[in-house]
Amino acid sequence: MSTKTILLRRQIRTAVQIHSHLAGTGRFGPIPVLYDHEWQKLTNTVRRFEFAREKGWQAAADSLLTQIDLSAASLGRRLDRFRHELPRNPSPMQVSGPRDIAADLAALDQEFVEVQLNLQEKKLSVLTSPIELEDTYLGPFRIRLHWEEIGQGPCYEVIAEDPHPADANDDVTHPHVSGETLCEGEGSTAIRKAIAQGRLLDFFTLVKQILETYNPDSAYVSLSRWSGGRDCYDCGTSISDEESWCCSRCSESVCDGCHSSCAACDETLCGGCSASCQDCRGILCRGCLEFRPGSRVLVCNDCLEKGEESDDDETPASPEAEQPHEGCPCGAAAPADSLRLEETLVPA
Amino acid sequence: MKVLFINNDGAGFADYVEVEEGTTVRSLFKKEVPHGQPEGYLIRVNRQPAAADQVLQDQDRVSFTATKIEGAA
């Protein structure tokens, strides 16, 4: 018997098994949990109501009747939800026949690098070509379907054959795969439908297309952080090591758009560690800003000196300078870092 | 004539639809995915890649699968 004939027979046997499962128990998903404590609560309240009525306790009976109404409504809503969550029962017409499933299996051979059928373990797996997203090599992935698990919950896994996980998390082998589970995103419903109907070529193709697509807005680890990148401390954007600036004062990383440099000492700053001179509006680090003597106005050294010269000429340098002097009577400016909000200058 | 039409976009659709004789892959795509661009889809007839001007036959299996499907986390 030729290899081709053996393969064809295996495909047909697999197709028959898969069809038999899909048309049989595979049609049924697990039944949602039906808790009975709400029913018990309702029957208890009814019993208490009957007791109160027999005793002639009008007020208690009124109150219990309200409770019965509420409990019955709540039970009704729970039963509605239970009905809504019952597994749908696709008609036999919607499930592909063994011939179609076998044709899908044959087509998988042309679509994927490798196809493996395991009749004993009831597993069917395919191997994708190596996947590279935005210049990040992730390697090939094996998509393994356990056909007897169809309808029972998760029935397939996505395994990195040559794993290149994110530096931050070894479980994340792809921006949308964590622990061999693919987060299907917008492909979720189509995948579920393809599996339930036995459209195996569509199922594997859908999973492959998701693996070949990168959604930066919703990834376990973004590609910019794949090899040691991080999030901008100020705006949260993912940044690579090359794009990041390290704040000289707090050592947090910030992106190109959020970083600034102190106009006086040229240190790199994040948003939280930078401040502006209230006179010239220049960006400086807090260490290069000083309080104008006798006020709470933070200014740079240049403006401070200008202000002092103006004071000598009895000309106010800024509106703030016209404010009555308060605080340190010696006129020494406290360094900006030595003060926090709500703190006041205390005379020496 | 009838073809099995499978649209793997969104919620997924797979059912037999009635098409006129001489319907091409391109015209079916325009009809069923009016806002889509053919280059953004894997288009197959009977599981094989198809040309835009391929004329459909009765009982053909036609599938459209987006090339970009965004996963999540």
HADDOCK unambig.tbl for C-alpha pairs under 7 A between the chains (distance, minus, plus):
assign (segid A and resid 107 and name CA) (segid B and resid 47 and name CA) 6.63 0.50 0.50
assign (segid A and resid 176 and name CA) (segid B and resid 71 and name CA) 5.79 0.50 0.50
assign (segid A and resid 176 and name CA) (segid B and resid 72 and name CA) 5.66 0.50 0.50
assign (segid A and resid 176 and name CA) (segid B and resid 73 and name CA) 5.65 0.50 0.50
assign (segid A and resid 183 and name CA) (segid B and resid 71 and name CA) 5.73 0.50 0.50
assign (segid A and resid 183 and name CA) (segid B and resid 72 and name CA) 5.21 0.50 0.50
assign (segid A and resid 183 and name CA) (segid B and resid 73 and name CA) 5.55 0.50 0.50
assign (segid A and resid 184 and name CA) (segid B and resid 71 and name CA) 4.72 0.50 0.50
assign (segid A and resid 184 and name CA) (segid B and resid 72 and name CA) 6.17 0.50 0.50
assign (segid A and resid 185 and name CA) (segid B and resid 70 and name CA) 5.96 0.50 0.50
assign (segid A and resid 185 and name CA) (segid B and resid 71 and name CA) 4.05 0.50 0.50
assign (segid A and resid 185 and name CA) (segid B and resid 72 and name CA) 4.54 0.50 0.50
assign (segid A and resid 186 and name CA) (segid B and resid 10 and name CA) 6.65 0.50 0.50
assign (segid A and resid 186 and name CA) (segid B and resid 69 and name CA) 6.49 0.50 0.50
assign (segid A and resid 186 and name CA) (segid B and resid 70 and name CA) 5.80 0.50 0.50
assign (segid A and resid 186 and name CA) (segid B and resid 71 and name CA) 6.22 0.50 0.50
assign (segid A and resid 187 and name CA) (segid B and resid 10 and name CA) 6.66 0.50 0.50
assign (segid A and resid 187 and name CA) (segid B and resid 69 and name CA) 6.19 0.50 0.50
assign (segid A and resid 187 and name CA) (segid B and resid 71 and name CA) 6.98 0.50 0.50
assign (segid A and resid 189 and name CA) (segid B and resid 10 and name CA) 6.88 0.50 0.50
assign (segid A and resid 189 and name CA) (segid B and resid 11 and name CA) 5.02 0.50 0.50
assign (segid A and resid 189 and name CA) (segid B and resid 12 and name CA) 6.71 0.50 0.50
assign (segid A and resid 190 and name CA) (segid B and resid 8 and name CA) 5.70 0.50 0.50
assign (segid A and resid 190 and name CA) (segid B and resid 9 and name CA) 6.83 0.50 0.50
assign (segid A and resid 190 and name CA) (segid B and resid 10 and name CA) 6.28 0.50 0.50
assign (segid A and resid 190 and name CA) (segid B and resid 11 and name CA) 5.09 0.50 0.50
assign (segid A and resid 190 and name CA) (segid B and resid 12 and name CA) 4.39 0.50 0.50
assign (segid A and resid 193 and name CA) (segid B and resid 12 and name CA) 6.74 0.50 0.50
assign (segid A and resid 209 and name CA) (segid B and resid 67 and name CA) 5.79 0.50 0.50
assign (segid A and resid 209 and name CA) (segid B and resid 68 and name CA) 6.06 0.50 0.50
assign (segid A and resid 209 and name CA) (segid B and resid 69 and name CA) 5.96 0.50 0.50
assign (segid A and resid 210 and name CA) (segid B and resid 68 and name CA) 6.76 0.50 0.50
assign (segid A and resid 210 and name CA) (segid B and resid 69 and name CA) 4.92 0.50 0.50
assign (segid A and resid 210 and name CA) (segid B and resid 70 and name CA) 5.82 0.50 0.50
assign (segid A and resid 210 and name CA) (segid B and resid 71 and name CA) 5.70 0.50 0.50
assign (segid A and resid 213 and name CA) (segid B and resid 68 and name CA) 5.45 0.50 0.50
assign (segid A and resid 213 and name CA) (segid B and resid 69 and name CA) 6.05 0.50 0.50
assign (segid A and resid 213 and name CA) (segid B and resid 70 and name CA) 5.92 0.50 0.50
assign (segid A and resid 214 and name CA) (segid B and resid 70 and name CA) 6.43 0.50 0.50
assign (segid A and resid 215 and name CA) (segid B and resid 70 and name CA) 5.43 0.50 0.50
assign (segid A and resid 215 and name CA) (segid B and resid 71 and name CA) 6.34 0.50 0.50
assign (segid A and resid 215 and name CA) (segid B and resid 72 and name CA) 6.91 0.50 0.50
assign (segid A and resid 218 and name CA) (segid B and resid 72 and name CA) 4.84 0.50 0.50
assign (segid A and resid 218 and name CA) (segid B and resid 73 and name CA) 5.42 0.50 0.50
assign (segid A and resid 219 and name CA) (segid B and resid 72 and name CA) 5.67 0.50 0.50
assign (segid A and resid 219 and name CA) (segid B and resid 73 and name CA) 4.90 0.50 0.50
assign (segid A and resid 220 and name CA) (segid B and resid 73 and name CA) 5.06 0.50 0.50
